[in-house]
Amino acid sequence: MTHVFHRNPKISMKTAVSGKGIRLFDSDGKSYIDACGGAAVSCLGHGHPAVIEAIKQQLDTIAYAHTSFFTTQVAEDLADFLQQKAPGSLNHVYFVSGGSEAIETALKLARQYFVEIDQTERRHFIARRQSYHGNTLGALAIGGNVWRRQPFLPLLIESHHVSPCYAYRDQRENESEEQYASRLALELEDKILELGPSTVAAFVAETVVGATAGAVPPVKTYLEKIRAVCDKYGVLLILDEIMSGMGRTGHLFACEEDGVAPDILTIAKGLGAGYQPIGATLCTDKIYDVIVNGSGYFQHGHTYIGHATACAAALAVQKTIQEQNLLANVLQRGEQLRSELRQAFANNPHIGDIRGRGLFVGLELVQDRESKKPLDPAHKIHAKIKAQAKENGLLVYPSGGTIDGRLGDHILLAPPFTCTQEDISDIVSRLSDTVSQVL
Ligand code: PLP
């Protein structure tokens, strides 16, 4: 009997007792390679001394001060860092405690912006069918994950969905990436026209789709074309980089690679790398100025926004990434990971696609490569792989079942940015053994 509600009583769950580098250890002394950083969180691995020291120092000075009374130097410094690195004019940073809060902040920010400029009709959010944006009611409403939304449908704000950018499944034969991107942009435009352009507030998308589809990057020009459609109708573009941002793809902000800057951008997970819970919503000068020069303040807030200890952890994480030039390692090790996975699974008909950017890598499982038919969901292969991998001392983050009305089993890999060449080969070898044991 457990009193911890979020612990699944049907699954025997070991107690994690320590972590060092890419490894976690349980109370039996068994070690696990953390190849997914939980849910793409632990980008510096575990027990990082510089981050721990920064947290301790912050606790020795000021752990927390409520934002209605004070700012703290560390929150200012972290905001400066993000503002300097962020693309476009994303110069204003609203700190929160996690991903879902960052999304709620983004939705409310978009809505308040339009209220301030007297476009109060703008209330519709458009997102994509294959997406996850969090579990709070606003985030759930825009997410495409049907089964997650189902019990709460009567409570959710109205939202609308278009197709994801999912080349493996949806790009047609004889269609170039650019033509595919144009088709998706047209679909978004049609949806805006159907709803009435003056009623649409924002389009929300994950720059690289994470948990629902296993690291699916957009095809070339997709984000550019989407940006152009949004601009044409005065619709804000919100990019969710809660999973894909903060260096996971080899760029601090994933959209840098696409040469596109959104109006609002959300980050979390890798920002604090799991050392403290922290997320943030960044917005442009345009949005900030309208609100500050209008009613004067953003009608939002949580008790722990700008939490000093969380900001100290995040600042230390980000400084470490910069000082150790870890993004170069992310790009190099990511290439190695995809290449070794392709070799290891070259003759396995069930690995349909291997994809991703940087150290954000997904494998899609199928019945066979030719038909691309999904595996029978009743077999819950993704869950079996997760369990078997754990047995084999490897933590991976699978997903499966019905997402976006489609079936699909995926494995997501998101190892720490500090991974060595040997670590990557070890991950591939353990995963390869695991897949042969299960399939
Ligand atoms: N957005 C994306 C893309 C995510 O992957 C997640 C979490 O997995 C969230 C939002 C929600 O973040 P959190 O679980 O921190 O609330």
Residues whose N, C-alpha, C, O or C-beta is under 5 A from the ligand:
A	BS01	PLP	G98 G99 S100 E101 Y132 H133 G134 E206 G210 D240 I242 M243 A268
